[in-house]
Amino acid sequence: MTALADDRRKQILAAAERCFARHGFHQTSMQEVCKEAELSPGSVYRYFRSKDDIIVAMASEHRANTQAQFAQALALPNALEALVLVASQVLRQINDPACAPLHFECTAEAMRNPRVAEVVRREDEEIVSALLELVRRGQAAGQIDPALDPRRASEALVALADGLSWRKFLQPQTDTTGYEDTVRQVIERFLRP
Amino acid sequence: MTALADDRRKQILAAAERCFARHGFHQTSMQEVCKEAELSPGSVYRYFRSKDDIIVAMASEHRANTQAQFAQALALPNALEALVLVASQVLRQINDPACAPLHFECTAEAMRNPRVAEVVRREDEEIVSALLELVRRGQAAGQIDPALDPRRASEALVALADGLSWRKFLQPQTDTTGYEDTVRQVIERFLRP
């Protein structure tokens, strides 16, 4: 992709993000995305043929961010500390007014739209795999109880994060960063030998 | 309400439940509910004026069930055992093919429909309150670490259950009763003194 094409793509994604956060994915038309991006339909359709294409692209950008966060965490020598770091990043993301509405839109859409559900499912699998790697490493290093089922434990931690995100949806005034201590306690007490 | 009216109401709710599980809340019309219930629109509208009214009634039935489960748990002398019992009931419910599709429908609808969101929010608040009572009782009895923030701890447990329910949606082949051991470990290790 040329630098211009890459800029164009980012411009469209940023415009779509603003539209989705404002009116919801479902209520936004491709026409509105074009208008927000200040581009002709022809230019937009060259990059994205549908709203589904846009949300798939957003998810892969989000995935790249998540992978970068895990890479940072994996560099820590202690798996428990790494998990606590990832958790605090997730809690900040859930709280971020620039991220949360789009995340909720994506979740709502996944519940109605199998193509979006597939994107969310793939991302979930990658997150579980990254956590699993951390948990297994911690078990090998004696930092995490080797008697725990590592996959179930990883999935329980992902579930905790997903559930706190749902709590933010239900109670938008919640400051999810206020859960940092509690989540650290869950991680440390549940996992340590 | 007379016995006949109560039967009618239940008949309509059961029919609506089948329709929602089959085609989704959003795709179901009141006409289909009438047909499924084998009642005239006039009879159905006497009890429920809209699909929203039906989902509100379903939620209050569900709430009554949840309260009965908590009452059973509150009768146990040990708060940790009570929490483990509630968790295993929740995991069975998430797994139940007769409950899960309707629960997912209700969640999806809550993300688009403020009136349904309000119903889900009220139910969530009641569940958090019931757990909070259990956690505080456990702290007073020395079964749960008194240093934990009881509200945050209760909300984290609800989040874990909500997140496992979301996992069942994403990965429908998951047997959530298989998480029973892991969830028991989270509850016991996180909460005990």
Boltz contact constraints between the chains, C-beta under 6 A:
constraints:
  - contact:
      token1: [A, 108]
      token2: [B, 111]
      max_distance: 6.0
  - contact:
      token1: [A, 111]
      token2: [B, 108]
      max_distance: 6.0
  - contact:
      token1: [A, 121]
      token2: [B, 170]
      max_distance: 6.0
  - contact:
      token1: [A, 124]
      token2: [B, 170]
      max_distance: 6.0
  - contact:
      token1: [A, 152]
      token2: [B, 182]
      max_distance: 6.0
  - contact:
      token1: [A, 156]
      token2: [B, 182]
      max_distance: 6.0
  - contact:
      token1: [A, 156]
      token2: [B, 186]
      max_distance: 6.0
  - contact:
      token1: [A, 159]
      token2: [B, 160]
      max_distance: 6.0
  - contact:
      token1: [A, 159]
      token2: [B, 163]
      max_distance: 6.0
  - contact:
      token1: [A, 159]
      token2: [B, 164]
      max_distance: 6.0
  - contact:
      token1: [A, 159]
      token2: [B, 167]
      max_distance: 6.0
  - contact:
      token1: [A, 160]
      token2: [B, 159]
      max_distance: 6.0
  - contact:
      token1: [A, 160]
      token2: [B, 160]
      max_distance: 6.0
  - contact:
      token1: [A, 160]
      token2: [B, 163]
      max_distance: 6.0
  - contact:
      token1: [A, 162]
      token2: [B, 163]
      max_distance: 6.0
  - contact:
      token1: [A, 162]
      token2: [B, 166]
      max_distance: 6.0
  - contact:
      token1: [A, 163]
      token2: [B, 159]
      max_distance: 6.0
  - contact:
      token1: [A, 163]
      token2: [B, 160]
      max_distance: 6.0
  - contact:
      token1: [A, 163]
      token2: [B, 162]
      max_distance: 6.0
  - contact:
      token1: [A, 163]
      token2: [B, 163]
      max_distance: 6.0
  - contact:
      token1: [A, 164]
      token2: [B, 159]
      max_distance: 6.0
  - contact:
      token1: [A, 166]
      token2: [B, 162]
      max_distance: 6.0
  - contact:
      token1: [A, 167]
      token2: [B, 159]
      max_distance: 6.0
  - contact:
      token1: [A, 170]
      token2: [B, 121]
      max_distance: 6.0
  - contact:
      token1: [A, 170]
      token2: [B, 124]
      max_distance: 6.0
  - contact:
      token1: [A, 182]
      token2: [B, 152]
      max_distance: 6.0
  - contact:
      token1: [A, 182]
      token2: [B, 156]
      max_distance: 6.0
  - contact:
      token1: [A, 186]
      token2: [B, 156]
      max_distance: 6.0
  - contact:
      token1: [A, 186]
      token2: [B, 190]
      max_distance: 6.0
  - contact:
      token1: [A, 189]
      token2: [B, 189]
      max_distance: 6.0
  - contact:
      token1: [A, 189]
      token2: [B, 190]
      max_distance: 6.0
  - contact:
      token1: [A, 190]
      token2: [B, 186]
      max_distance: 6.0
  - contact:
      token1: [A, 190]
      token2: [B, 189]
      max_distance: 6.0
  - contact:
      token1: [A, 190]
      token2: [B, 190]
      max_distance: 6.0
